[in-house]
Every structure is written in C-alpha cells, then in structure tokens.
Amino acid sequence: MYDPKLVVGILGGSAGTTYDAFKLIYDAQKYGARVALFGRKINNAEHQLAFIEMLRLVTDGKISPEEAVRDLWRLTRKHG
C-alpha cells in the first residue's frame, strides 16, 4: 500500500554525462519523485550556478533535458 507521507526522491550520483543528470531529474519528477540530491555532479560542473539553474528549469518544465545541455554549454562558453 502507498504511504502518502513517504517522500520519493533520487540521488544524482557522480557517473554519467550532464545530459544524464538532466534526464534523470526529468524522468524522476515525471514518475513522482519530489526530492533530488546532486552533490558531486554540481561540485564537478564547470559552471556550478548555471548547472543548478538548468536543473531548476528542467524541473519547472520550462526546458527539456536536451535544451538544458545546449543552454548550459552556451553559458559555460560565455562565462568561460
């Protein structure tokens, strides 16, 4: 039986590509996750704030994982 007090979430992990992270959070939310923990993935990002911004835009449904990769690449090049 489903417990409505249970909060379902994901752990971001350190392996995989940036696209994998965006797709993971997109799919997790699609299937009911309410919490996502990304530690090393954010810490190892070239532009940490831009990475977080893209995660947020994906979870808000404003951009797709594919668009997030493209936009993150552009921001990273711009801010070098």
Backbone torsions as a table, in degrees:
resi	resn	phi	psi	omega
1	MET	NA	142.5	-179.6
2	TYR	-76.6	130.7	177.2
3	ASP	-99.0	110.5	-176.9
4	PRO	-65.7	-13.5	177.8
5	LYS	-83.9	-12.5	-178.7
6	LEU	-78.1	126.7	178.0
7	VAL	-99.5	119.1	-178.8
8	VAL	-91.9	135.0	-179.3
9	GLY	-148.0	-176.8	-179.7
10	ILE	-133.1	159.7	170.8
11	LEU	-111.5	133.0	-173.8
12	GLY	-70.7	-32.5	-179.0
13	GLY	71.0	172.1	-176.8
14	SER	-108.6	-18.5	-177.8
15	ALA	-85.2	159.2	176.0
16	GLY	100.9	174.5	-177.0
17	THR	-92.5	173.6	175.0
18	THR	-61.9	-41.3	177.0
19	TYR	-58.3	-41.7	179.4
20	ASP	-57.5	-40.0	179.6
21	ALA	-66.0	-45.5	179.6
22	PHE	-66.0	-39.3	179.1
23	LYS	-69.0	-38.3	178.8
24	LEU	-60.7	-47.9	-178.2
25	ILE	-69.0	-35.2	177.0
26	TYR	-63.1	-50.2	-179.2
27	ASP	-66.5	-40.4	-179.1
28	ALA	-61.4	-44.9	179.4
29	GLN	-65.6	-39.9	179.1
30	LYS	-57.3	-34.5	-177.2
31	TYR	-102.0	15.8	169.2
32	GLY	109.3	-2.2	179.5
33	ALA	-64.5	144.3	179.0
34	ARG	-120.3	-7.3	-178.5
35	VAL	-137.2	138.9	175.1
36	ALA	-136.5	130.6	178.5
37	LEU	-115.5	113.7	176.6
38	PHE	-120.2	110.3	179.8
39	GLY	-103.0	-77.5	-177.8
40	ARG	-61.9	-32.9	-180.0
41	LYS	-61.7	-41.8	177.1
42	ILE	-71.4	-45.9	-178.2
43	ASN	-59.5	-35.3	-178.0
44	ASN	-89.0	-3.5	179.8
45	ALA	-67.2	145.6	178.0
46	GLU	-62.1	-41.0	179.4
47	HIS	-129.0	94.1	-170.5
48	GLN	-60.6	-44.7	-178.9
49	LEU	-65.0	-38.3	177.6
50	ALA	-65.9	-39.0	177.7
51	PHE	-60.4	-46.3	179.1
52	ILE	-63.6	-40.9	178.4
53	GLU	-60.7	-41.7	179.3
54	MET	-66.8	-39.7	175.9
55	LEU	-58.2	-43.7	-179.0
56	ARG	-64.5	-44.0	179.7
57	LEU	-63.2	-36.3	177.0
58	VAL	-66.1	-46.2	-177.9
59	THR	-69.1	-27.4	176.8
60	ASP	-79.7	-5.6	179.0
61	GLY	77.0	16.8	-177.9
62	LYS	-85.2	-27.3	177.7
63	ILE	-141.7	159.4	177.8
64	SER	-87.5	166.2	174.8
65	PRO	-57.0	-37.9	179.8
66	GLU	-65.1	-42.2	177.7
67	GLU	-65.9	-35.6	179.4
68	ALA	-62.4	-41.9	178.4
69	VAL	-62.8	-47.0	-179.7
70	ARG	-60.3	-47.1	-178.0
71	ASP	-67.8	-38.5	177.5
72	LEU	-63.6	-41.7	178.5
73	TRP	-60.7	-44.1	179.0
74	ARG	-63.2	-44.4	179.1
75	LEU	-64.7	-40.0	179.8
76	THR	-64.7	-42.2	177.9
77	ARG	-65.3	-39.5	-177.8
78	LYS	-66.3	-41.7	-176.7
79	HIS	-94.1	-7.2	177.0
80	GLY	36.5	NA	NA
